[in-house]
């Protein structure tokens, strides 16, 4: 499915999992390191951590957008929090794959309403749309 971008982010990496990451137009320079669990020293960030932060922030935005478009959905509280756990490991079919677990905290929102909101967000969130059918994504309310 195609999209019509209104914004395009640019970043680069050198040295692979044990190199540097940069964000174009920013002073951000990330030291990248393979996690200890994968044989590295773990003294830096890794792509799975960056994906987890991106997915979490984007998913909050998707909940906010869903609520702004559908008045039957609850408002997203200012203290909303999404924690993403992104796992990486070998696939039975070869290569490596990812798993994602999102834990959503919506203080003051009824559980059934929160479930409706999180379901609506998955239909909107570009991360959810990008991984659908390829990555096992679990969503839980805390």
C-alpha positions as YAML, in Angstrom:
chain: A
units: angstrom
residues:
- id: 1
  name: UNK
  ca: [0.00, 0.00, 0.00]
- id: 2
  name: UNK
  ca: [1.44, 3.37, -0.95]
- id: 3
  name: UNK
  ca: [1.48, 6.58, 1.02]
- id: 4
  name: UNK
  ca: [1.81, 10.26, 0.12]
- id: 5
  name: UNK
  ca: [4.47, 11.59, 2.51]
- id: 6
  name: UNK
  ca: [4.03, 15.04, 3.98]
- id: 7
  name: UNK
  ca: [7.32, 14.66, 5.88]
- id: 8
  name: UNK
  ca: [10.38, 12.52, 5.32]
- id: 9
  name: UNK
  ca: [12.95, 11.86, 8.06]
- id: 10
  name: UNK
  ca: [16.57, 11.25, 7.17]
- id: 11
  name: UNK
  ca: [19.09, 9.37, 9.22]
- id: 12
  name: UNK
  ca: [22.19, 7.34, 8.59]
- id: 13
  name: UNK
  ca: [24.33, 4.71, 10.22]
- id: 14
  name: UNK
  ca: [27.95, 3.77, 9.79]
- id: 15
  name: UNK
  ca: [29.63, 0.67, 11.17]
- id: 16
  name: UNK
  ca: [26.42, -1.37, 11.51]
- id: 17
  name: UNK
  ca: [25.31, -2.43, 14.98]
- id: 18
  name: UNK
  ca: [28.61, -1.24, 16.48]
- id: 19
  name: UNK
  ca: [28.89, 2.13, 14.77]
- id: 20
  name: UNK
  ca: [27.32, 5.55, 14.85]
- id: 21
  name: UNK
  ca: [23.85, 6.79, 14.01]
- id: 22
  name: UNK
  ca: [22.99, 10.32, 12.97]
- id: 23
  name: UNK
  ca: [19.78, 12.23, 12.32]
- id: 24
  name: UNK
  ca: [20.00, 14.68, 9.43]
- id: 25
  name: UNK
  ca: [19.42, 18.28, 10.48]
- id: 26
  name: UNK
  ca: [20.08, 17.46, 14.13]
- id: 27
  name: UNK
  ca: [23.05, 17.38, 16.47]
- id: 28
  name: UNK
  ca: [22.06, 13.88, 17.58]
- id: 29
  name: UNK
  ca: [24.85, 11.33, 17.21]
- id: 30
  name: UNK
  ca: [24.09, 7.93, 18.66]
- id: 31
  name: UNK
  ca: [26.69, 5.40, 19.68]
- id: 32
  name: UNK
  ca: [25.38, 2.07, 18.42]
- id: 33
  name: UNK
  ca: [26.22, -1.21, 20.10]
- id: 34
  name: UNK
  ca: [25.12, -4.80, 19.76]
- id: 35
  name: UNK
  ca: [23.24, -5.92, 22.91]
- id: 36
  name: UNK
  ca: [25.12, -8.20, 25.30]
- id: 37
  name: UNK
  ca: [22.45, -10.85, 24.71]
- id: 38
  name: UNK
  ca: [23.53, -10.92, 21.07]
- id: 39
  name: UNK
  ca: [27.27, -11.08, 21.80]
- id: 40
  name: UNK
  ca: [28.04, -7.37, 21.91]
- id: 41
  name: UNK
  ca: [29.21, -5.07, 24.68]
- id: 42
  name: UNK
  ca: [25.84, -3.28, 25.02]
- id: 43
  name: UNK
  ca: [27.55, 0.10, 25.50]
- id: 44
  name: UNK
  ca: [25.27, 2.06, 23.21]
- id: 45
  name: UNK
  ca: [21.86, 2.07, 21.62]
- id: 46
  name: UNK
  ca: [20.56, -0.48, 19.18]
- id: 47
  name: UNK
  ca: [17.99, -0.40, 16.38]
- id: 48
  name: UNK
  ca: [15.38, -2.25, 18.46]
- id: 49
  name: UNK
  ca: [15.52, 0.42, 21.18]
- id: 50
  name: UNK
  ca: [15.10, 3.17, 18.61]
- id: 51
  name: UNK
  ca: [12.18, 1.31, 17.02]
- id: 52
  name: UNK
  ca: [10.59, 0.93, 20.48]
- id: 53
  name: UNK
  ca: [10.78, 4.69, 21.16]
- id: 54
  name: UNK
  ca: [9.48, 5.55, 17.69]
- id: 55
  name: UNK
  ca: [6.60, 3.10, 17.87]
- id: 56
  name: UNK
  ca: [5.62, 4.31, 21.36]
- id: 57
  name: UNK
  ca: [5.54, 7.98, 20.38]
- id: 58
  name: UNK
  ca: [3.77, 7.33, 17.09]
- id: 59
  name: UNK
  ca: [1.16, 5.11, 18.76]
- id: 60
  name: UNK
  ca: [0.29, 7.89, 21.22]
- id: 61
  name: UNK
  ca: [-0.11, 10.23, 18.27]
- id: 62
  name: UNK
  ca: [-2.39, 7.68, 16.59]
- id: 63
  name: UNK
  ca: [-4.58, 7.46, 19.71]
- id: 64
  name: UNK
  ca: [-4.79, 11.25, 19.85]
- id: 65
  name: UNK
  ca: [-5.69, 11.46, 16.17]
- id: 66
  name: UNK
  ca: [-8.31, 8.70, 16.48]
- id: 67
  name: UNK
  ca: [-9.94, 10.50, 19.41]
- id: 68
  name: UNK
  ca: [-9.94, 13.80, 17.50]
- id: 69
  name: UNK
  ca: [-11.71, 12.17, 14.54]
- id: 70
  name: UNK
  ca: [-14.28, 10.10, 16.46]
- id: 71
  name: UNK
  ca: [-16.11, 11.85, 19.31]
- id: 72
  name: UNK
  ca: [-17.33, 8.49, 20.64]
- id: 73
  name: UNK
  ca: [-13.76, 7.64, 21.64]
- id: 74
  name: UNK
  ca: [-12.35, 8.88, 24.94]
- id: 75
  name: UNK
  ca: [-9.92, 11.78, 25.07]
- id: 76
  name: UNK
  ca: [-6.29, 10.78, 25.52]
- id: 77
  name: UNK
  ca: [-5.08, 11.97, 28.93]
- id: 78
  name: UNK
  ca: [-2.00, 14.19, 29.08]
- id: 79
  name: UNK
  ca: [-0.19, 11.58, 31.17]
- id: 80
  name: UNK
  ca: [-0.67, 8.77, 28.65]
- id: 81
  name: UNK
  ca: [2.26, 6.39, 28.42]
- id: 82
  name: UNK
  ca: [3.14, 3.66, 25.93]
- id: 83
  name: UNK
  ca: [5.97, 1.27, 26.66]
- id: 84
  name: UNK
  ca: [7.18, -0.86, 23.77]
- id: 85
  name: UNK
  ca: [9.21, -4.03, 24.16]
- id: 86
  name: UNK
  ca: [10.82, -4.98, 20.85]
- id: 87
  name: UNK
  ca: [12.34, -8.44, 20.68]
- id: 88
  name: UNK
  ca: [14.68, -9.76, 18.01]
- id: 89
  name: UNK
  ca: [15.61, -13.34, 17.34]
- id: 90
  name: UNK
  ca: [16.00, -16.06, 14.74]
- id: 91
  name: UNK
  ca: [13.00, -17.10, 12.66]
- id: 92
  name: UNK
  ca: [12.13, -20.71, 11.86]
- id: 93
  name: UNK
  ca: [12.17, -19.77, 8.16]
- id: 94
  name: UNK
  ca: [15.67, -18.32, 8.49]
- id: 95
  name: UNK
  ca: [16.99, -14.87, 9.14]
- id: 96
  name: UNK
  ca: [15.79, -12.76, 12.04]
- id: 97
  name: UNK
  ca: [12.42, -11.40, 13.06]
- id: 98
  name: UNK
  ca: [10.88, -9.01, 15.54]
- id: 99
  name: UNK
  ca: [8.16, -9.15, 18.17]
- id: 100
  name: UNK
  ca: [6.48, -6.11, 19.71]
- id: 101
  name: UNK
  ca: [4.60, -5.78, 22.97]
- id: 102
  name: UNK
  ca: [2.91, -2.45, 23.67]
- id: 103
  name: UNK
  ca: [1.80, -1.63, 27.20]
- id: 104
  name: UNK
  ca: [-0.57, 1.32, 27.19]
- id: 105
  name: UNK
  ca: [-1.34, 3.39, 30.30]
- id: 106
  name: UNK
  ca: [-4.40, 5.63, 29.99]
- id: 107
  name: UNK
  ca: [-5.07, 7.03, 33.48]
- id: 108
  name: UNK
  ca: [-8.74, 7.68, 34.17]
- id: 109
  name: UNK
  ca: [-9.99, 5.90, 31.04]
- id: 110
  name: UNK
  ca: [-12.42, 3.00, 31.47]
- id: 111
  name: UNK
  ca: [-10.96, -0.34, 30.30]
- id: 112
  name: UNK
  ca: [-13.56, -0.99, 27.59]
- id: 113
  name: UNK
  ca: [-13.14, 2.56, 26.26]
- id: 114
  name: UNK
  ca: [-9.36, 2.19, 26.36]
- id: 115
  name: UNK
  ca: [-9.64, -1.04, 24.35]
- id: 116
  name: UNK
  ca: [-11.72, 0.74, 21.70]
- id: 117
  name: UNK
  ca: [-9.18, 3.56, 21.55]
- id: 118
  name: UNK
  ca: [-6.18, 1.25, 21.23]
- id: 119
  name: UNK
  ca: [-7.91, -0.76, 18.49]
- id: 120
  name: UNK
  ca: [-8.63, 2.44, 16.57]
- id: 121
  name: UNK
  ca: [-5.02, 3.56, 16.98]
- id: 122
  name: UNK
  ca: [-3.72, 0.33, 15.41]
- id: 123
  name: UNK
  ca: [-5.74, 1.12, 12.28]
- id: 124
  name: UNK
  ca: [-4.12, 4.59, 12.04]
- id: 125
  name: UNK
  ca: [-0.56, 4.20, 13.36]
- id: 126
  name: UNK
  ca: [1.97, 3.94, 10.53]
- id: 127
  name: UNK
  ca: [4.16, 1.62, 12.61]
- id: 128
  name: UNK
  ca: [1.22, -0.73, 13.15]
- id: 129
  name: UNK
  ca: [0.40, -0.55, 9.46]
- id: 130
  name: UNK
  ca: [4.01, -1.19, 8.46]
- id: 131
  name: UNK
  ca: [4.43, -4.33, 10.57]
- id: 132
  name: UNK
  ca: [0.92, -5.80, 10.24]
- id: 133
  name: UNK
  ca: [1.16, -9.37, 8.97]
- id: 134
  name: UNK
  ca: [4.93, -9.45, 9.47]
- id: 135
  name: UNK
  ca: [5.49, -8.84, 13.19]
- id: 136
  name: UNK
  ca: [3.57, -10.27, 16.13]
- id: 137
  name: UNK
  ca: [2.28, -7.18, 18.00]
- id: 138
  name: UNK
  ca: [0.61, -7.63, 21.40]
- id: 139
  name: UNK
  ca: [-1.18, -4.75, 23.12]
- id: 140
  name: UNK
  ca: [-1.97, -4.67, 26.83]
- id: 141
  name: UNK
  ca: [-3.50, -2.05, 29.10]
- id: 142
  name: UNK
  ca: [-1.84, -1.32, 32.42]
...
